[in-house]
């Protein structure tokens, strides 16, 4: 499905920044201010309020009063429907020749848009450009260096995905991608960028520190999802890439690596989720050492595969608690 906004003409040189937000009145103010601070003009910043119950509307309206001219700030409110619906709403209202997506808890650095627009103007064969970013707090952060693989599907899906705000895309590419998939609860940005690659989008990489992926105490989108959502995402892309004969061994092994990362990152998840995750690991990589240890093989022979997986997870959780106690 093509985004609704693409029925209208683009405004040449205009960058549309789309910020979905929900109950982040303090954080979204700083995110908007990071857009206002951009050295590039003209910009329209579209804030889509996904049914907030805090002071988001008042915060944005106050900023609207303070900004006019070549910077336009717009506020759109919708019933609570999720970030992807909010992004689609913002995209439908956008008029820019370039599209910049920004989550309401992240920040852009001042020269980000100017330098990336300049890159796309110089590289007319590119539909999008991405750069580096930082992760952490304003006081304590580390730079994450991006790179461009010859196979961007492998890179985005199985190696290093790109922070959503670190990419700037032409509206023409968004037209090819279509709406954000509202059924995806985790890795929405990866899904969108991958669809851009499969649609024939050509991406460039320019070494530039684009902004800050903020670590904070309030909830991020990924925190609301569960491990089943991660499995559904990877299964969707496995099926799609198999149909296109692009499901490479590198992608398969990369997904296994990502599943094992989830296992270590979310050990407190329900046994049902962790078991499903480990079963996916086995399906993709049955020769992994953990499945061929003498203990696991004995448990599998004695109790069956499902019970062996549950016992493995139980022991894994116990070891994590033990190590945490020992190392403080």
C-alpha positions as CSV (number, residue, x, y, z in Angstrom):
1,X,0.0,0.0,0.0
2,X,1.4,3.4,-0.9
3,X,1.4,6.1,1.8
4,X,-1.5,8.5,1.4
5,X,0.8,11.6,1.3
6,X,2.4,10.6,-2.0
7,X,-0.7,11.6,-3.9
8,X,0.5,15.2,-3.4
9,X,3.4,17.1,-5.0
10,X,6.7,17.3,-3.0
11,X,8.1,20.7,-2.0
12,X,11.6,20.9,-3.4
13,X,14.4,21.2,-0.8
14,X,11.9,20.8,2.1
15,X,12.7,18.2,4.7
16,X,9.8,16.7,6.6
17,X,10.7,15.5,10.1
18,X,8.2,13.1,11.5
19,X,8.1,12.6,15.3
20,X,5.6,10.1,16.8
21,X,5.1,10.5,20.5
22,X,3.2,9.2,23.5
23,X,3.4,10.6,27.0
24,X,6.8,12.1,26.7
25,X,6.2,15.8,27.2
26,X,9.7,16.5,28.6
27,X,11.6,14.3,26.2
28,X,9.7,15.3,23.1
29,X,10.4,19.0,23.8
30,X,14.2,18.3,23.6
31,X,13.7,16.2,20.5
32,X,11.8,19.0,18.8
33,X,14.4,21.5,19.9
34,X,17.1,19.4,18.3
35,X,15.2,19.7,15.0
36,X,14.8,23.5,15.5
37,X,18.6,23.7,16.1
38,X,19.3,22.2,12.6
39,X,21.6,24.3,10.4
40,X,19.4,23.4,7.4
41,X,16.3,25.1,6.2
42,X,13.5,24.7,5.1
43,X,12.1,22.1,7.5
44,X,8.7,21.1,8.6
45,X,8.5,19.2,11.8
46,X,5.3,17.1,12.2
47,X,4.6,15.8,15.7
48,X,2.0,13.0,15.8
49,X,0.6,12.6,19.3
50,X,-0.6,9.0,19.8
51,X,-3.2,9.9,22.3
52,X,-1.0,11.2,25.1
53,X,-2.6,11.9,28.5
54,X,0.2,14.2,29.7
55,X,1.1,17.8,28.6
56,X,2.4,16.9,25.2
57,X,-0.1,19.1,23.4
58,X,0.7,22.1,25.5
59,X,4.5,21.6,25.1
60,X,4.2,21.4,21.3
61,X,1.8,24.3,21.0
62,X,4.1,26.5,23.0
63,X,6.9,25.7,20.6
64,X,4.7,26.3,17.6
65,X,4.1,29.9,18.8
66,X,7.9,30.5,19.0
67,X,8.8,29.2,15.5
68,X,7.7,30.5,12.1
69,X,9.2,31.2,8.7
70,X,11.4,28.6,7.1
71,X,10.8,26.3,10.1
72,X,7.2,25.0,10.5
73,X,6.1,22.9,13.5
74,X,2.8,21.0,13.2
75,X,0.8,19.1,15.8
76,X,-1.5,16.2,14.9
77,X,-3.4,14.2,17.5
78,X,-4.7,10.7,16.9
79,X,-6.3,8.0,19.1
80,X,-3.8,5.7,20.6
81,X,-2.9,3.2,17.9
82,X,0.9,2.7,18.1
83,X,4.1,4.2,16.7
84,X,3.8,2.8,13.2
85,X,0.3,4.2,12.8
86,X,1.6,7.5,14.0
87,X,4.5,7.4,11.5
88,X,2.0,6.7,8.8
89,X,-0.2,9.6,9.9
90,X,2.8,11.9,9.9
91,X,3.9,10.7,6.5
92,X,0.5,11.3,5.1
93,X,0.8,15.0,6.2
94,X,4.3,15.5,4.9
95,X,5.1,17.7,1.9
96,X,8.9,17.4,1.9
97,X,11.2,16.0,-0.9
98,X,13.1,14.4,2.0
99,X,11.8,12.4,4.9
100,X,13.4,12.2,8.4
101,X,11.9,10.0,11.0
102,X,12.8,10.7,14.6
103,X,11.6,9.0,17.8
104,X,10.5,11.4,20.5
105,X,13.2,10.3,22.9
106,X,16.1,10.8,20.5
107,X,18.1,13.8,19.4
108,X,19.5,15.0,16.1
109,X,22.9,16.8,16.1
110,X,22.8,20.3,14.5
111,X,24.5,19.6,11.1
112,X,22.8,16.2,10.5
113,X,20.2,17.2,8.0
114,X,22.3,19.8,6.2
115,X,25.1,17.3,5.5
116,X,22.9,14.5,4.5
117,X,20.8,16.6,2.1
118,X,24.1,17.8,0.7
119,X,25.2,14.2,0.2
120,X,22.0,13.3,-1.6
121,X,22.2,16.4,-3.8
122,X,25.7,15.4,-4.8
123,X,24.9,11.7,-5.2
124,X,21.8,11.8,-7.3
125,X,21.9,8.0,-7.7
126,X,21.2,7.5,-4.0
127,X,17.7,7.3,-2.6
128,X,18.9,7.5,1.1
129,X,21.9,8.1,3.2
130,X,22.9,6.9,6.6
131,X,25.6,7.7,9.1
132,X,26.9,7.0,12.6
133,X,25.2,7.8,15.9
134,X,25.7,7.8,19.7
135,X,24.0,5.7,22.3
136,X,23.7,6.6,26.0
137,X,22.9,9.7,27.9
138,X,23.9,13.3,27.2
139,X,26.6,13.0,29.8
140,X,27.8,9.4,29.1
141,X,27.6,8.0,25.5
142,X,29.5,6.0,23.0
143,X,29.7,6.3,19.2
144,X,28.3,3.6,17.1
145,X,30.0,3.4,13.7
146,X,27.9,2.4,10.8
147,X,29.3,0.9,7.6
148,X,28.0,-0.1,4.2
149,X,28.0,-3.8,3.3
150,X,27.8,-4.9,-0.4
151,X,24.7,-6.8,0.7
152,X,22.5,-4.4,2.6
153,X,19.9,-7.0,3.3
154,X,22.5,-9.1,5.1
155,X,23.8,-6.0,6.9
156,X,20.4,-4.6,8.1
157,X,18.9,-8.0,9.0
158,X,21.8,-10.0,10.4
159,X,24.7,-7.6,11.1
160,X,24.3,-4.0,12.1
161,X,21.0,-2.3,11.7
162,X,20.9,1.5,11.4
163,X,19.4,3.8,14.0
164,X,16.2,5.1,12.6
165,X,17.1,8.8,12.9
166,X,20.6,8.2,11.3
167,X,18.9,7.8,7.9
168,X,17.5,10.5,5.6
169,X,15.5,9.3,2.6
170,X,14.0,10.8,-0.5
171,X,10.2,10.8,-0.6
172,X,10.4,8.9,-3.8
173,X,11.8,6.0,-2.0
174,X,9.1,6.2,0.7
175,X,6.6,5.9,-2.1
176,X,8.2,2.6,-3.1
177,X,8.3,1.2,0.4
178,X,4.7,2.0,1.3
179,X,3.3,2.4,4.8
180,X,5.0,1.2,8.0
181,X,3.8,-2.4,8.8
182,X,1.5,-2.0,11.7
183,X,1.6,-5.7,12.5
184,X,5.3,-5.6,13.5
185,X,5.8,-5.0,17.2
186,X,9.6,-5.2,17.3
187,X,12.3,-4.1,14.8
188,X,9.9,-1.8,12.9
189,X,12.7,0.3,11.6
190,X,14.7,-2.6,10.4
191,X,11.6,-3.9,8.6
192,X,11.1,-0.5,6.9
193,X,14.7,-0.1,5.8
194,X,14.8,-3.7,4.5
195,X,11.7,-3.1,2.4
196,X,13.5,0.0,1.1
197,X,16.4,-2.1,-0.1
198,X,14.1,-4.8,-1.6
199,X,12.2,-2.0,-3.4
200,X,15.4,-1.1,-5.2
201,X,16.4,1.7,-2.9
202,X,20.1,2.7,-3.2
203,X,21.7,3.8,0.1
204,X,24.9,5.7,0.6
205,X,27.0,5.9,3.8
206,X,28.6,9.1,4.9
207,X,30.7,9.2,8.1
208,X,28.8,11.7,10.2
209,X,27.7,11.6,13.9
210,X,24.0,12.0,13.3
211,X,22.5,12.1,16.8
212,X,21.9,10.5,20.2
213,X,19.9,7.3,20.8
214,X,19.0,8.1,24.4
215,X,19.1,5.6,27.2
216,X,16.5,6.6,29.8
217,X,14.2,5.2,32.5
218,X,10.9,5.6,30.6
219,X,9.7,2.9,28.3
220,X,10.9,2.5,24.7
221,X,8.9,0.7,22.0
222,X,11.0,-2.4,22.1
223,X,10.4,-2.8,25.8
224,X,6.7,-3.3,25.2
225,X,7.3,-6.2,22.8
226,X,8.0,-9.8,23.8
227,X,10.3,-12.5,22.3
228,X,7.4,-13.9,20.2
229,X,7.4,-10.6,18.4
230,X,11.1,-11.0,17.6
231,X,10.5,-14.5,16.3
232,X,7.6,-13.3,14.2
233,X,9.8,-10.6,12.7
234,X,12.6,-12.9,11.7
235,X,10.2,-15.6,10.4
236,X,8.5,-13.0,8.2
237,X,11.8,-12.1,6.6
238,X,13.0,-15.7,6.4
239,X,9.9,-16.6,4.4
240,X,10.1,-13.5,2.2
241,X,13.8,-14.0,1.4
242,X,13.4,-17.7,0.8
243,X,10.7,-16.8,-1.8
244,X,13.2,-14.4,-3.4
245,X,16.1,-16.8,-3.1
246,X,18.0,-14.3,-1.0
247,X,18.1,-16.2,2.3
248,X,21.8,-16.6,2.5
249,X,23.8,-18.7,5.0
250,X,25.2,-15.4,6.5
251,X,21.6,-14.2,7.1
252,X,20.7,-17.5,8.7
253,X,23.7,-17.5,11.0
254,X,23.1,-13.9,11.8
255,X,19.6,-14.6,12.9
256,X,20.9,-17.3,15.2
257,X,23.3,-14.9,16.7
258,X,20.6,-12.3,17.2
259,X,18.4,-15.0,18.9
260,X,21.2,-15.8,21.3
261,X,21.6,-12.1,22.0
262,X,17.9,-11.9,22.9
263,X,18.4,-14.9,25.2
264,X,21.1,-13.1,27.1
265,X,19.4,-9.7,27.1
266,X,16.0,-10.9,28.3
267,X,16.6,-13.9,30.6
268,X,13.7,-12.8,32.8
269,X,11.2,-13.5,30.0
270,X,8.6,-16.3,30.4
271,X,9.7,-19.9,29.9
272,X,7.3,-20.1,27.0
273,X,9.0,-17.3,25.1
274,X,12.6,-18.5,25.9
275,X,11.7,-22.0,24.9
276,X,10.3,-20.8,21.6
277,X,13.4,-18.8,21.0
278,X,15.7,-21.7,21.7
279,X,13.7,-24.0,19.4
280,X,14.1,-21.5,16.6
281,X,17.9,-21.5,17.3
282,X,17.8,-25.3,17.0
283,X,15.8,-25.2,13.8
284,X,18.2,-22.9,12.1
285,X,21.4,-24.3,13.6
286,X,21.0,-27.8,15.1
287,X,24.8,-28.3,15.2
288,X,25.3,-25.5,17.7
289,X,27.4,-26.9,20.6
290,X,24.7,-26.3,23.2
291,X,22.5,-28.9,21.5
292,X,25.3,-31.4,21.2
293,X,26.6,-31.5,24.7
294,X,26.4,-34.8,26.5
295,X,24.0,-33.3,29.1
296,X,21.6,-32.0,26.6
297,X,21.6,-35.2,24.5
298,X,21.0,-37.2,27.7
299,X,18.1,-35.1,28.7
300,X,16.6,-35.2,25.2
301,X,16.9,-39.0,25.1
302,X,15.4,-39.3,28.6
303,X,12.7,-36.7,28.6
304,X,12.2,-35.5,25.1
305,X,13.3,-32.4,23.2
306,X,10.8,-30.0,24.7
307,X,11.6,-30.9,28.3
308,X,15.4,-30.8,27.6
309,X,15.0,-27.2,26.3
310,X,13.0,-26.2,29.5
311,X,15.7,-27.7,31.8
312,X,18.5,-26.0,29.8
313,X,16.8,-22.7,30.2
314,X,16.2,-23.3,33.9
315,X,19.9,-24.0,34.4
316,X,20.8,-21.0,32.2
317,X,18.7,-18.7,34.4
318,X,20.2,-20.2,37.6
319,X,23.8,-19.7,36.3
320,X,23.0,-16.1,35.5
321,X,21.7,-15.5,39.0
322,X,24.7,-17.2,40.5
323,X,27.2,-15.2,38.4
324,X,25.4,-12.0,39.3
325,X,25.7,-12.8,42.9
326,X,29.3,-13.7,42.7
327,X,30.3,-10.6,40.7
328,X,27.9,-8.2,42.5
